[in-house]
Amino acid sequence: MKTLIDEIRSLKVERNALVLAHYYEDGAIQDLADFVGDSLQLAQYSQKTNHAVVLMAGVVFMAETVKILSPDKTVIVPDPNAGCSLVTHSPIEKYKAWKASHPGSVLVSYVNCSAEAKSISDVICTSANAEAIIRSIPQSKTILFGPDRNLGSYLQKKLNRPMELWPGACEVHVLFSARKLYELKKAHPGAPILAHPECLDAVLQYADVVGSTSRLLTEVKQNPAKTFIVATEPGIFHQMKKARPDAEIVQAPAEGSCACNECPYMKMNTLEKIRAALHDLSPEISVASQIIDRARMPLERMMKITAGESVQWH
């Protein structure tokens, strides 16, 4: 009798489908995926394959990025309601008006935004390459940074570069408690604190390493410490524990008594929904061709800068 996993694997072959999973998905989904990574890594990986169908086990904006970079592929998601607070808090008309109110500025949008927001941006960034992107922009240019104010604030302070910040935030990362983290640090002396830059500044001040999800995973792999305190979505713990079964991974605490550091949108995806999506080739993600054309430009500009190439600014 076929198990659920067996059925999904059979459907993958039948549909010539690539299954991508973000680090924040449940461990069982990560283990099933053909590739696990950060949002941009996933989209870039799909570009290199000849699969006709791509299933993105993540959130919808990630699937949109896959579609932008691979417009000829059929891109499906397990649950079309798997959104993101950063997308919700940057509605395109308001985001567009913000840009229009600062003529001559450079709009840098974090990759965690809608396809429409990407399409009006001058350049995209990830938490891994954001510093390189900001450094590449001439000092004479006013920078607008959105939609994550915490990542923008972190970059502003680290690079000593004033920026206009859009007032959005990741609803998961803002929940970490600086007060409780201080107490946890005392209980685990010597344990490195690893934090994602979407966290509040009060949390980041205690961090030994601030970086993207991939950067935090690399730190766990390479640092000989036996205990790590980690302030990001706990889905990444699955890969951290696989890489370092000898180490203790401690979740940084949230305010109150809730265990609400899990991304509720990522956890909407299930194995059952993945099976159904592969079977029906639905829900399918569609992005208008003019949005794809416009959104690809700031993504390509980001990739050029990250590769060390020079770019022209308007």
QUIFEN-V161277 format. One record per run of one state. SS is the DSSP state (H for helix, E for strand, C for the rest). FROM is the first residue (numbers start at 1). LEN is the number of residues. If there is no record, write none. Layout:
{{SS,FROM,LEN} {SS,FROM,LEN}}
This chain:
{{C,1,3} {H,4,12} {C,16,1} {E,17,6} {C,23,4} {H,27,6} {C,33,2} {E,35,3} {C,38,1} {H,39,9} {C,48,5} {E,53,5} {C,58,2} {H,60,10} {C,70,4} {E,74,4} {C,78,7} {H,85,4} {C,89,3} {H,92,9} {C,101,5} {E,106,5} {C,111,4} {H,115,5} {C,120,3} {E,123,3} {C,126,4} {H,130,7} {C,137,6} {E,143,4} {C,147,1} {E,148,1} {H,149,11} {C,160,4} {E,164,2} {C,166,2} {E,168,1} {C,169,4} {H,173,3} {E,176,1} {C,177,1} {H,178,10} {C,188,4} {E,192,4} {C,196,5} {H,201,4} {C,205,4} {E,209,2} {C,211,2} {H,213,10} {C,223,4} {E,227,5} {C,232,2} {H,234,10} {C,244,4} {E,248,4} {C,252,2} {E,254,1} {C,255,11} {H,266,3} {C,269,2} {H,271,10} {C,281,3} {E,284,1} {C,285,4} {H,289,18} {C,307,8}}
